[in-house]
Amino acid sequence: MYLHIDPTEIPPAVEVREPDDFTAFKVVVEVPEHAWITPDALTALAGRGDDDEWRQNLAGMLAYAASKGWCDDAGRVRAHVEVTTAAPHPG
């Protein structure tokens, strides 16, 4: 049996799959290949909205992304998703 988690839904969708298989247990997280974020959200998360040089550098990064087709019609920028493994929990 395993838990299937879809973090693209809000709140993330969690369901038990193969509930009659007691030979293994795991968690499967459905990770999208890309994430989309607005420049305003990125600025707010970075906490650098008052930094003119930072905002100019962000504008340059976004212009480059737009030139490569990595921005959508809503103005969001696409980022690839990297998945890392956390250190094992003791115990």
C-alpha positions in Angstrom: 0.0 0.0 0.0 1.1 3.6 -0.4 0.1 7.1 0.1 -0.2 9.2 -3.0 0.3 12.9 -2.5 -0.5 15.5 -5.2 1.0 18.8 -3.9 -0.4 20.8 -6.9 -3.8 20.8 -5.2 -4.6 23.2 -2.4 -4.6 21.6 0.2 -2.5 18.8 -1.2 -4.5 15.7 -2.1 -3.6 12.6 -0.1 -5.1 9.2 -0.8 -4.3 5.6 0.0 -3.6 3.4 -3.0 -3.4 -0.3 -3.2 -4.8 -0.7 0.3 -4.8 -4.5 0.2 -1.0 -4.8 -0.6 0.6 -5.3 2.8 4.0 -6.3 1.4 5.3 -2.8 1.1 4.6 0.7 2.3 5.7 4.0 0.8 4.7 7.6 0.1 4.6 8.7 -3.6 4.7 12.4 -4.2 3.5 13.5 -7.6 6.0 16.3 -8.4 5.4 18.6 -11.4 8.3 19.2 -13.7 7.9 23.0 -13.4 6.5 25.5 -11.0 5.0 28.9 -11.9 5.5 32.0 -9.8 4.6 35.6 -10.2 7.3 38.2 -10.0 5.4 39.9 -7.1 5.3 36.7 -5.1 9.0 36.1 -5.8 9.8 39.7 -4.7 7.7 39.3 -1.5 9.3 35.9 -0.6 12.8 37.3 -1.1 12.0 40.3 1.0 14.0 42.5 -1.3 11.3 44.8 -2.7 13.1 47.9 -1.4 16.4 47.0 -3.0 16.6 48.8 -6.4 19.7 46.8 -7.6 18.0 43.5 -6.7 14.8 44.5 -8.5 16.8 45.5 -11.6 18.6 42.1 -11.5 15.2 40.4 -11.2 13.9 42.4 -14.1 16.9 41.2 -16.2 16.3 37.6 -15.2 12.6 37.9 -16.1 13.4 39.5 -19.5 15.8 36.6 -20.2 13.2 34.1 -19.2 10.6 35.8 -21.4 13.0 35.7 -24.4 13.3 31.9 -23.9 9.5 31.4 -23.6 9.6 30.7 -19.9 6.9 33.1 -19.0 3.1 32.6 -19.5 0.4 35.0 -20.5 -0.4 35.7 -16.8 3.2 37.0 -16.3 4.3 34.1 -14.2 7.9 32.7 -14.7 8.5 29.0 -15.0 11.1 27.4 -12.8 12.3 23.8 -13.0 11.6 21.7 -9.9 14.5 20.1 -8.1 13.7 17.3 -5.7 16.1 16.6 -2.9 16.1 14.0 -0.2 16.1 15.0 3.4 18.4 13.4 6.0 16.8 10.3 7.6 14.8 10.9 10.7 16.5 9.3 13.7 14.7 6.5 15.4 
